[in-house]
Structure formats: structure tokens, C-alpha cells
Amino acid sequence: MTDAQGVFDMVRRHAEDCASAWALGTFGAVAEFLRDADEPAHVRLDADVVEAATGRGAMRLTPHPQLAAVAFERPLSQGRSWSQSIALCLPRDACAMNRRATLTELGPDREAVRPQDREAILFDLGLGALQVDACIRTSHPELITVLRAAEGASVFDPERSPMGAILRHGPNRVFCGQIGRIEVFQPIPPPDGVSPEGPHTHLLPKMLRTGRTHAATEPIPAGLVPVVHLGPSHPMKTTLGKPRPFDQQAHAAFQSLLAAYGDPAHRAVKHEILAAIADGAGPDGWREPETRPARAAARVALAQAMALYGEAPVLNAWRAILGHEDAPEEPDEQSQHR
């Protein structure tokens, strides 16, 4: 990890790149922002604020003197693919938001990214999460009336919950943390529907009830809490997760980020395996790492070896001992890890 200003400089560079995806939230409640290359957008890249806004959503990020970055990769599909992410973290005592436990009216959203949204009324959903206040924003008189009548209740209360009205009206969702906010303007899909492409939110009560701040598979150092996740351009997937030809430049770019913000021990495990496969060497005498993150790094090495070298003859031998991922301790977090 490097200094907080260096981390924010990295954030600013990626905010300019429409191939980057962003997520703000907690385990079970996440708002995501991304934009298409040809999508009209307002982008602001100043020393003290980063903003991007489209017709589908908006994002604002700001510096923090204790901001830290943690870069990591995770194996997918039995070591045949991988995700990559940078967690933007704060110390636990610095990341805390208001932790309201019931629906609460907050008044006009004066901090909205777009000027036209600053008179709309903001309501905290009262999820009680540590690092995020998950809110909705509306100017619709009928929905405001319903929300005010339900103020002080849990949104999960079967008798007083306003979730039915929220789903019908599809208000803006506004997720706020100590280093910024993400706003989603797109409609809320029905319970049996699919999230729209582009900016969207996830609210999963079962995950929220665990009280976790992040997925168990994320190698976040003790004492830090991820507030925002950045998904830089993936070498084999588009922003929407669709396959694309291997992009060596995107791969090298994230490896540089891993060198700056990742765990050196995990990188050493991966590089040892990649070097062996490049030399045509099998796993004879190689011992599987004892820790879960290091085993994940070894499986990422298999996926990247296939992308870099094709179906090398020794890959099957390595897969025989590394091909099966650890069973997840918890259901994986949503789609922010690309």
C-alpha cells in the first residue's frame, strides 16, 4: 500500500476510463456505477473530487487522509477464469456512517451529483450497515407520503414496510460512504427480474443479517474495511462480464496495480507457478499453500497461464492438484468483483 494521495491519484486515473466499474456498499447492499464508451457523460477530475454522471447513474469520490488500497484477484470456474478488484478501504473507526436502524427522512439531497436532483427528498432505508448509508431519493408526492407514514419502522417489517411502494415508483438509490457516493437512476427490477445493464443496486437481506462488511474471500487486512470497490479493465471480460479476446495491455496494467497494492506473498505464489508452466515444468515437489488467499493465488495462476500460453501440456497436471476451489464460507458478494 502507498500513501493516501497516491491512492486517490490512482482513483482519478481510473475514473477517466469508461472501462472501469465501481461499487459502494457492504455485504448484502451494494450500488454499482459503470458507463459505456459512447454514453454521454459529465466527468470531473479535480484534486479533491472525482465525479461522473450519465443518464443512468452518477458517482462522486473524495480523498481521505487514511485511504488505503488493497488489490487482489480471485479464481473462478475451477481455475479457468478469474476476477480482479481494488478495495478502497478505511480503518474501521474512520469508515463508520450513521448506522440508522429504521427508515428516516433526511430532507433535500443537497449533495446530489446532478443539480436537478438537489431538491428531491432523501430517505435512509435504515439498514444499520457500518460503512454505508443506503438511501432512496424521490420527488414523487405519493411515495413521499408513504415513506413518511412508515418512518421509524424497518423496511423489512412485514406490516409497515414501504417496499411495495418503493418497487412501484422506482426512486433513485443513493448509497453514501465516507469517501463518496453512488447514485442509481435506472428502474428497480421486480423481485423475479434481472438487474439492468449499467448502474444498479443489490439489496440482499440474508447477507445483510450476517453483519459482515465484505465477503470472506476478500483478503482485506485486519482493521481495514472496504468502502468502494474498483474493477479496472479486465483482460478477458467486458465491463458487463462478456468474454473478449485476451488483452495483454489490460493484464499488464492490473499486474502493476497488484505490485503496488497487493500482497507480496500471494504474488510470489502466482509467479512461481507461472514461471514453472512457462518452462514446461509440472507440480512435482510443489506443496499447496496452507492459507486460503494463497491457494486462491495459485488457482488464478492456472487461469492466467492458459490465457498467456494456451493449453500448455503441463496445465492438466497442475489442475489435478489445484483445479478445485475452496468451498465459499459465505455466499459471494454481488457482481462488483470483475
Contacts in CASP RR format, 6 or more apart in sequence:
PFRMAT RR
TARGET T0000
AUTHOR 0000-0000-0000
METHOD contacts of the structure
MODEL  1
MTDAQGVFDMVRRHAEDCASAWALGTFGAVAEFLRDADEPAHVRLDADVV
EAATGRGAMRLTPHPQLAAVAFERPLSQGRSWSQSIALCLPRDACAMNRR
ATLTELGPDREAVRPQDREAILFDLGLGALQVDACIRTSHPELITVLRAA
EGASVFDPERSPMGAILRHGPNRVFCGQIGRIEVFQPIPPPDGVSPEGPH
THLLPKMLRTGRTHAATEPIPAGLVPVVHLGPSHPMKTTLGKPRPFDQQA
HAAFQSLLAAYGDPAHRAVKHEILAAIADGAGPDGWREPETRPARAAARV
ALAQAMALYGEAPVLNAWRAILGHEDAPEEPDEQSQHR
1 7 0 8 1.000
1 68 0 8 1.000
1 69 0 8 1.000
1 70 0 8 1.000
1 261 0 8 1.000
1 262 0 8 1.000
2 69 0 8 1.000
2 260 0 8 1.000
2 261 0 8 1.000
4 63 0 8 1.000
4 64 0 8 1.000
4 65 0 8 1.000
4 66 0 8 1.000
4 67 0 8 1.000
4 68 0 8 1.000
5 63 0 8 1.000
7 67 0 8 1.000
7 68 0 8 1.000
7 69 0 8 1.000
7 88 0 8 1.000
7 261 0 8 1.000
8 50 0 8 1.000
8 61 0 8 1.000
8 63 0 8 1.000
8 67 0 8 1.000
10 69 0 8 1.000
10 86 0 8 1.000
10 257 0 8 1.000
10 260 0 8 1.000
11 50 0 8 1.000
11 61 0 8 1.000
11 88 0 8 1.000
11 230 0 8 1.000
12 45 0 8 1.000
12 50 0 8 1.000
14 20 0 8 1.000
14 230 0 8 1.000
14 231 0 8 1.000
14 232 0 8 1.000
15 43 0 8 1.000
15 45 0 8 1.000
15 50 0 8 1.000
15 52 0 8 1.000
15 59 0 8 1.000
15 61 0 8 1.000
16 43 0 8 1.000
16 45 0 8 1.000
17 232 0 8 1.000
17 233 0 8 1.000
18 34 0 8 1.000
18 35 0 8 1.000
18 36 0 8 1.000
18 37 0 8 1.000
18 39 0 8 1.000
18 41 0 8 1.000
18 239 0 8 1.000
19 37 0 8 1.000
19 232 0 8 1.000
19 233 0 8 1.000
19 239 0 8 1.000
19 250 0 8 1.000
20 34 0 8 1.000
20 230 0 8 1.000
20 231 0 8 1.000
20 232 0 8 1.000
20 233 0 8 1.000
20 239 0 8 1.000
21 32 0 8 1.000
21 33 0 8 1.000
21 34 0 8 1.000
21 230 0 8 1.000
21 231 0 8 1.000
21 239 0 8 1.000
21 336 0 8 1.000
21 338 0 8 1.000
22 32 0 8 1.000
22 33 0 8 1.000
22 34 0 8 1.000
22 59 0 8 1.000
22 182 0 8 1.000
22 228 0 8 1.000
22 229 0 8 1.000
22 230 0 8 1.000
22 231 0 8 1.000
22 336 0 8 1.000
23 30 0 8 1.000
23 31 0 8 1.000
23 32 0 8 1.000
23 33 0 8 1.000
23 182 0 8 1.000
23 228 0 8 1.000
23 229 0 8 1.000
23 334 0 8 1.000
23 335 0 8 1.000
23 336 0 8 1.000
24 30 0 8 1.000
24 31 0 8 1.000
24 33 0 8 1.000
24 59 0 8 1.000
24 132 0 8 1.000
24 175 0 8 1.000
24 176 0 8 1.000
24 177 0 8 1.000
24 180 0 8 1.000
24 181 0 8 1.000
24 182 0 8 1.000
24 227 0 8 1.000
24 228 0 8 1.000
24 229 0 8 1.000
25 31 0 8 1.000
25 129 0 8 1.000
25 131 0 8 1.000
25 132 0 8 1.000
25 134 0 8 1.000
25 175 0 8 1.000
25 177 0 8 1.000
25 227 0 8 1.000
25 228 0 8 1.000
26 127 0 8 1.000
26 129 0 8 1.000
26 130 0 8 1.000
26 131 0 8 1.000
26 132 0 8 1.000
26 208 0 8 1.000
26 212 0 8 1.000
26 213 0 8 1.000
26 214 0 8 1.000
27 207 0 8 1.000
27 208 0 8 1.000
27 210 0 8 1.000
27 211 0 8 1.000
27 212 0 8 1.000
27 213 0 8 1.000
27 214 0 8 1.000
27 215 0 8 1.000
27 330 0 8 1.000
27 333 0 8 1.000
28 202 0 8 1.000
28 203 0 8 1.000
28 204 0 8 1.000
28 205 0 8 1.000
28 207 0 8 1.000
28 208 0 8 1.000
28 333 0 8 1.000
28 334 0 8 1.000
29 127 0 8 1.000
29 129 0 8 1.000
29 132 0 8 1.000
29 134 0 8 1.000
29 175 0 8 1.000
29 201 0 8 1.000
29 202 0 8 1.000
29 203 0 8 1.000
29 204 0 8 1.000
29 207 0 8 1.000
29 208 0 8 1.000
30 175 0 8 1.000
30 201 0 8 1.000
30 202 0 8 1.000
30 333 0 8 1.000
30 334 0 8 1.000
30 336 0 8 1.000
31 134 0 8 1.000
31 173 0 8 1.000
31 174 0 8 1.000
31 175 0 8 1.000
31 182 0 8 1.000
31 183 0 8 1.000
31 184 0 8 1.000
31 199 0 8 1.000
31 200 0 8 1.000
31 201 0 8 1.000
32 182 0 8 1.000
32 184 0 8 1.000
32 198 0 8 1.000
32 199 0 8 1.000
32 200 0 8 1.000
32 201 0 8 1.000
32 202 0 8 1.000
32 334 0 8 1.000
32 335 0 8 1.000
32 336 0 8 1.000
33 52 0 8 1.000
33 57 0 8 1.000
33 58 0 8 1.000
33 59 0 8 1.000
33 182 0 8 1.000
33 183 0 8 1.000
33 184 0 8 1.000
33 198 0 8 1.000
33 199 0 8 1.000
34 198 0 8 1.000
34 199 0 8 1.000
34 239 0 8 1.000
34 240 0 8 1.000
35 41 0 8 1.000
35 52 0 8 1.000
35 54 0 8 1.000
35 56 0 8 1.000
35 198 0 8 1.000
36 198 0 8 1.000
36 239 0 8 1.000
39 54 0 8 1.000
39 55 0 8 1.000
39 56 0 8 1.000
40 54 0 8 1.000
40 55 0 8 1.000
41 52 0 8 1.000
41 53 0 8 1.000
41 54 0 8 1.000
42 51 0 8 1.000
42 52 0 8 1.000
42 53 0 8 1.000
42 54 0 8 1.000
43 51 0 8 1.000
43 52 0 8 1.000
44 50 0 8 1.000
44 51 0 8 1.000
44 52 0 8 1.000
48 62 0 8 1.000
48 63 0 8 1.000
49 60 0 8 1.000
49 61 0 8 1.000
49 62 0 8 1.000
50 59 0 8 1.000
50 60 0 8 1.000
50 61 0 8 1.000
50 62 0 8 1.000
51 58 0 8 1.000
51 59 0 8 1.000
51 60 0 8 1.000
51 61 0 8 1.000
51 113 0 8 1.000
52 58 0 8 1.000
52 59 0 8 1.000
53 59 0 8 1.000
53 113 0 8 1.000
53 114 0 8 1.000
54 199 0 8 1.000
55 185 0 8 1.000
56 184 0 8 1.000
56 185 0 8 1.000
56 186 0 8 1.000
56 196 0 8 1.000
56 198 0 8 1.000
56 199 0 8 1.000
57 182 0 8 1.000
57 183 0 8 1.000
57 184 0 8 1.000
57 185 0 8 1.000
57 186 0 8 1.000
57 199 0 8 1.000
58 112 0 8 1.000
58 113 0 8 1.000
58 114 0 8 1.000
58 182 0 8 1.000
58 183 0 8 1.000
58 185 0 8 1.000
59 113 0 8 1.000
59 180 0 8 1.000
59 181 0 8 1.000
59 182 0 8 1.000
59 183 0 8 1.000
60 111 0 8 1.000
60 113 0 8 1.000
60 180 0 8 1.000
60 181 0 8 1.000
61 88 0 8 1.000
61 179 0 8 1.000
61 180 0 8 1.000
61 228 0 8 1.000
62 179 0 8 1.000
62 180 0 8 1.000
63 179 0 8 1.000
64 90 0 8 1.000
64 94 0 8 1.000
64 178 0 8 1.000
64 179 0 8 1.000
66 90 0 8 1.000
66 91 0 8 1.000
66 94 0 8 1.000
67 88 0 8 1.000
67 89 0 8 1.000
67 90 0 8 1.000
67 179 0 8 1.000
68 88 0 8 1.000
68 89 0 8 1.000
68 90 0 8 1.000
68 224 0 8 1.000
69 86 0 8 1.000
69 87 0 8 1.000
69 88 0 8 1.000
69 89 0 8 1.000
69 260 0 8 1.000
69 261 0 8 1.000
70 86 0 8 1.000
70 87 0 8 1.000
70 89 0 8 1.000
70 218 0 8 1.000
70 219 0 8 1.000
70 220 0 8 1.000
70 221 0 8 1.000
70 224 0 8 1.000
70 226 0 8 1.000
70 261 0 8 1.000
70 262 0 8 1.000
71 84 0 8 1.000
71 85 0 8 1.000
71 86 0 8 1.000
71 87 0 8 1.000
71 254 0 8 1.000
71 257 0 8 1.000
71 258 0 8 1.000
71 260 0 8 1.000
71 261 0 8 1.000
71 262 0 8 1.000
72 84 0 8 1.000
72 85 0 8 1.000
72 87 0 8 1.000
72 218 0 8 1.000
72 219 0 8 1.000
72 258 0 8 1.000
72 262 0 8 1.000
72 263 0 8 1.000
72 266 0 8 1.000
72 293 0 8 1.000
73 82 0 8 1.000
73 83 0 8 1.000
73 84 0 8 1.000
73 85 0 8 1.000
73 254 0 8 1.000
73 258 0 8 1.000
73 270 0 8 1.000
73 296 0 8 1.000
73 297 0 8 1.000
73 300 0 8 1.000
74 82 0 8 1.000
74 83 0 8 1.000
74 84 0 8 1.000
74 85 0 8 1.000
74 217 0 8 1.000
74 296 0 8 1.000
74 300 0 8 1.000
74 337 0 8 1.000
75 81 0 8 1.000
75 82 0 8 1.000
75 296 0 8 1.000
75 299 0 8 1.000
75 300 0 8 1.000
75 302 0 8 1.000
75 303 0 8 1.000
75 325 0 8 1.000
76 82 0 8 1.000
76 83 0 8 1.000
76 303 0 8 1.000
77 303 0 8 1.000
78 319 0 8 1.000
78 323 0 8 1.000
78 324 0 8 1.000
78 325 0 8 1.000
79 299 0 8 1.000
79 300 0 8 1.000
79 302 0 8 1.000
79 303 0 8 1.000
79 319 0 8 1.000
79 322 0 8 1.000
79 323 0 8 1.000
79 325 0 8 1.000
80 302 0 8 1.000
80 303 0 8 1.000
80 306 0 8 1.000
81 236 0 8 1.000
81 303 0 8 1.000
82 299 0 8 1.000
82 300 0 8 1.000
82 303 0 8 1.000
82 304 0 8 1.000
83 234 0 8 1.000
83 337 0 8 1.000
83 338 0 8 1.000
84 231 0 8 1.000
84 232 0 8 1.000
84 234 0 8 1.000
84 254 0 8 1.000
84 337 0 8 1.000
84 338 0 8 1.000
85 218 0 8 1.000
85 229 0 8 1.000
85 230 0 8 1.000
85 231 0 8 1.000
85 336 0 8 1.000
85 337 0 8 1.000
85 338 0 8 1.000
86 229 0 8 1.000
86 230 0 8 1.000
86 231 0 8 1.000
86 232 0 8 1.000
86 257 0 8 1.000
86 261 0 8 1.000
87 214 0 8 1.000
87 218 0 8 1.000
87 220 0 8 1.000
87 226 0 8 1.000
87 228 0 8 1.000
87 229 0 8 1.000
88 179 0 8 1.000
88 226 0 8 1.000
88 227 0 8 1.000
88 228 0 8 1.000
88 229 0 8 1.000
88 230 0 8 1.000
89 95 0 8 1.000
89 220 0 8 1.000
89 224 0 8 1.000
89 225 0 8 1.000
89 226 0 8 1.000
89 227 0 8 1.000
90 131 0 8 1.000
90 178 0 8 1.000
90 179 0 8 1.000
90 224 0 8 1.000
90 225 0 8 1.000
90 227 0 8 1.000
91 223 0 8 1.000
91 224 0 8 1.000
91 225 0 8 1.000
92 130 0 8 1.000
92 223 0 8 1.000
92 224 0 8 1.000
92 225 0 8 1.000
94 178 0 8 1.000
95 130 0 8 1.000
95 131 0 8 1.000
95 177 0 8 1.000
95 178 0 8 1.000
95 225 0 8 1.000
95 227 0 8 1.000
96 130 0 8 1.000
96 131 0 8 1.000
96 178 0 8 1.000
97 129 0 8 1.000
97 130 0 8 1.000
97 131 0 8 1.000
97 132 0 8 1.000
97 133 0 8 1.000
97 176 0 8 1.000
97 177 0 8 1.000
97 178 0 8 1.000
98 124 0 8 1.000
98 133 0 8 1.000
99 128 0 8 1.000
99 129 0 8 1.000
99 130 0 8 1.000
100 124 0 8 1.000
100 126 0 8 1.000
100 128 0 8 1.000
100 133 0 8 1.000
101 126 0 8 1.000
101 128 0 8 1.000
101 154 0 8 1.000
102 126 0 8 1.000
102 151 0 8 1.000
102 152 0 8 1.000
102 153 0 8 1.000
102 154 0 8 1.000
103 123 0 8 1.000
103 124 0 8 1.000
103 125 0 8 1.000
103 126 0 8 1.000
103 147 0 8 1.000
103 150 0 8 1.000
103 151 0 8 1.000
103 152 0 8 1.000
103 153 0 8 1.000
103 154 0 8 1.000
103 155 0 8 1.000
103 162 0 8 1.000
104 123 0 8 1.000
104 124 0 8 1.000
104 126 0 8 1.000
104 151 0 8 1.000
104 152 0 8 1.000
105 121 0 8 1.000
105 122 0 8 1.000
105 123 0 8 1.000
105 147 0 8 1.000
105 148 0 8 1.000
105 151 0 8 1.000
106 121 0 8 1.000
106 122 0 8 1.000
106 123 0 8 1.000
106 124 0 8 1.000
106 135 0 8 1.000
107 121 0 8 1.000
107 122 0 8 1.000
108 118 0 8 1.000
108 119 0 8 1.000
108 120 0 8 1.000
108 121 0 8 1.000
108 122 0 8 1.000
109 117 0 8 1.000
109 118 0 8 1.000
109 120 0 8 1.000
109 121 0 8 1.000
109 122 0 8 1.000
109 137 0 8 1.000
109 174 0 8 1.000
110 118 0 8 1.000
111 118 0 8 1.000
111 176 0 8 1.000
111 181 0 8 1.000
112 118 0 8 1.000
112 120 0 8 1.000
112 137 0 8 1.000
112 174 0 8 1.000
112 183 0 8 1.000
113 181 0 8 1.000
113 183 0 8 1.000
117 137 0 8 1.000
117 172 0 8 1.000
117 183 0 8 1.000
119 139 0 8 1.000
120 137 0 8 1.000
120 138 0 8 1.000
120 139 0 8 1.000
120 172 0 8 1.000
121 137 0 8 1.000
121 138 0 8 1.000
121 139 0 8 1.000
121 144 0 8 1.000
121 147 0 8 1.000
122 135 0 8 1.000
122 136 0 8 1.000
122 137 0 8 1.000
122 174 0 8 1.000
123 135 0 8 1.000
123 136 0 8 1.000
123 137 0 8 1.000
123 138 0 8 1.000
123 147 0 8 1.000
123 151 0 8 1.000
124 133 0 8 1.000
124 134 0 8 1.000
124 135 0 8 1.000
125 134 0 8 1.000
125 135 0 8 1.000
125 136 0 8 1.000
125 155 0 8 1.000
126 133 0 8 1.000
126 134 0 8 1.000
126 154 0 8 1.000
126 155 0 8 1.000
127 134 0 8 1.000
127 155 0 8 1.000
127 208 0 8 1.000
129 208 0 8 1.000
130 213 0 8 1.000
130 225 0 8 1.000
131 177 0 8 1.000
131 178 0 8 1.000
131 213 0 8 1.000
131 225 0 8 1.000
131 226 0 8 1.000
131 227 0 8 1.000
132 175 0 8 1.000
132 176 0 8 1.000
132 177 0 8 1.000
132 227 0 8 1.000
133 175 0 8 1.000
133 176 0 8 1.000
133 177 0 8 1.000
134 173 0 8 1.000
134 175 0 8 1.000
134 203 0 8 1.000
135 173 0 8 1.000
135 174 0 8 1.000
135 175 0 8 1.000
135 176 0 8 1.000
136 147 0 8 1.000
136 166 0 8 1.000
136 171 0 8 1.000
136 172 0 8 1.000
136 173 0 8 1.000
136 174 0 8 1.000
137 171 0 8 1.000
137 172 0 8 1.000
137 173 0 8 1.000
137 174 0 8 1.000
137 183 0 8 1.000
138 144 0 8 1.000
138 147 0 8 1.000
138 169 0 8 1.000
138 171 0 8 1.000
138 172 0 8 1.000
140 169 0 8 1.000
140 171 0 8 1.000
142 165 0 8 1.000
142 169 0 8 1.000
143 165 0 8 1.000
143 166 0 8 1.000
143 169 0 8 1.000
143 171 0 8 1.000
146 162 0 8 1.000
146 165 0 8 1.000
147 162 0 8 1.000
147 165 0 8 1.000
147 166 0 8 1.000
149 162 0 8 1.000
150 160 0 8 1.000
150 161 0 8 1.000
150 162 0 8 1.000
153 160 0 8 1.000
153 161 0 8 1.000
154 160 0 8 1.000
154 161 0 8 1.000
155 161 0 8 1.000
155 162 0 8 1.000
155 163 0 8 1.000
155 166 0 8 1.000
156 163 0 8 1.000
156 205 0 8 1.000
166 188 0 8 1.000
167 188 0 8 1.000
167 190 0 8 1.000
167 191 0 8 1.000
170 187 0 8 1.000
170 188 0 8 1.000
172 183 0 8 1.000
172 184 0 8 1.000
172 185 0 8 1.000
173 183 0 8 1.000
173 184 0 8 1.000
173 188 0 8 1.000
173 201 0 8 1.000
174 181 0 8 1.000
174 182 0 8 1.000
174 183 0 8 1.000
174 184 0 8 1.000
175 181 0 8 1.000
175 182 0 8 1.000
175 183 0 8 1.000
175 201 0 8 1.000
177 227 0 8 1.000
178 227 0 8 1.000
179 227 0 8 1.000
179 228 0 8 1.000
180 228 0 8 1.000
182 199 0 8 1.000
183 199 0 8 1.000
184 199 0 8 1.000
184 200 0 8 1.000
184 201 0 8 1.000
185 199 0 8 1.000
186 196 0 8 1.000
186 198 0 8 1.000
186 199 0 8 1.000
186 200 0 8 1.000
187 196 0 8 1.000
188 201 0 8 1.000
189 195 0 8 1.000
189 196 0 8 1.000
195 201 0 8 1.000
195 202 0 8 1.000
197 240 0 8 1.000
198 240 0 8 1.000
202 334 0 8 1.000
202 335 0 8 1.000
204 334 0 8 1.000
206 331 0 8 1.000
207 330 0 8 1.000
207 331 0 8 1.000
207 333 0 8 1.000
210 330 0 8 1.000
212 330 0 8 1.000
213 225 0 8 1.000
213 226 0 8 1.000
214 220 0 8 1.000
214 225 0 8 1.000
214 226 0 8 1.000
214 333 0 8 1.000
215 330 0 8 1.000
215 332 0 8 1.000
215 333 0 8 1.000
216 328 0 8 1.000
216 329 0 8 1.000
216 330 0 8 1.000
217 292 0 8 1.000
217 296 0 8 1.000
217 328 0 8 1.000
217 329 0 8 1.000
217 332 0 8 1.000
218 226 0 8 1.000
218 333 0 8 1.000
219 263 0 8 1.000
219 266 0 8 1.000
219 293 0 8 1.000
219 296 0 8 1.000
220 226 0 8 1.000
229 336 0 8 1.000
229 337 0 8 1.000
231 336 0 8 1.000
231 337 0 8 1.000
231 338 0 8 1.000
232 250 0 8 1.000
232 253 0 8 1.000
232 254 0 8 1.000
232 257 0 8 1.000
232 338 0 8 1.000
233 239 0 8 1.000
233 247 0 8 1.000
233 250 0 8 1.000
233 253 0 8 1.000
233 254 0 8 1.000
234 241 0 8 1.000
234 250 0 8 1.000
234 254 0 8 1.000
234 338 0 8 1.000
235 246 0 8 1.000
235 247 0 8 1.000
235 248 0 8 1.000
235 250 0 8 1.000
235 251 0 8 1.000
235 254 0 8 1.000
235 307 0 8 1.000
236 243 0 8 1.000
236 244 0 8 1.000
236 245 0 8 1.000
236 246 0 8 1.000
236 247 0 8 1.000
236 307 0 8 1.000
237 243 0 8 1.000
237 244 0 8 1.000
237 338 0 8 1.000
238 244 0 8 1.000
239 338 0 8 1.000
241 338 0 8 1.000
246 307 0 8 1.000
246 308 0 8 1.000
251 304 0 8 1.000
251 307 0 8 1.000
251 308 0 8 1.000
258 267 0 8 1.000
259 267 0 8 1.000
263 293 0 8 1.000
265 294 0 8 1.000
266 293 0 8 1.000
266 294 0 8 1.000
266 296 0 8 1.000
266 297 0 8 1.000
267 297 0 8 1.000
269 289 0 8 1.000
269 294 0 8 1.000
269 297 0 8 1.000
269 298 0 8 1.000
269 301 0 8 1.000
270 297 0 8 1.000
270 298 0 8 1.000
270 300 0 8 1.000
270 301 0 8 1.000
270 304 0 8 1.000
271 301 0 8 1.000
273 286 0 8 1.000
273 298 0 8 1.000
273 301 0 8 1.000
273 302 0 8 1.000
273 305 0 8 1.000
273 318 0 8 1.000
274 301 0 8 1.000
274 304 0 8 1.000
274 305 0 8 1.000
274 308 0 8 1.000
276 282 0 8 1.000
276 283 0 8 1.000
276 286 0 8 1.000
276 314 0 8 1.000
277 301 0 8 1.000
277 305 0 8 1.000
277 309 0 8 1.000
277 312 0 8 1.000
277 314 0 8 1.000
277 315 0 8 1.000
277 318 0 8 1.000
278 305 0 8 1.000
278 308 0 8 1.000
278 309 0 8 1.000
280 312 0 8 1.000
280 313 0 8 1.000
280 314 0 8 1.000
281 314 0 8 1.000
282 314 0 8 1.000
282 317 0 8 1.000
282 318 0 8 1.000
283 317 0 8 1.000
283 318 0 8 1.000
283 320 0 8 1.000
283 321 0 8 1.000
283 322 0 8 1.000
286 321 0 8 1.000
288 295 0 8 1.000
288 298 0 8 1.000
288 321 0 8 1.000
288 322 0 8 1.000
289 295 0 8 1.000
289 297 0 8 1.000
289 298 0 8 1.000
292 326 0 8 1.000
295 322 0 8 1.000
295 326 0 8 1.000
296 325 0 8 1.000
296 326 0 8 1.000
298 322 0 8 1.000
299 322 0 8 1.000
299 323 0 8 1.000
299 325 0 8 1.000
302 315 0 8 1.000
302 318 0 8 1.000
302 319 0 8 1.000
302 322 0 8 1.000
302 323 0 8 1.000
305 312 0 8 1.000
305 315 0 8 1.000
305 318 0 8 1.000
306 312 0 8 1.000
306 315 0 8 1.000
END
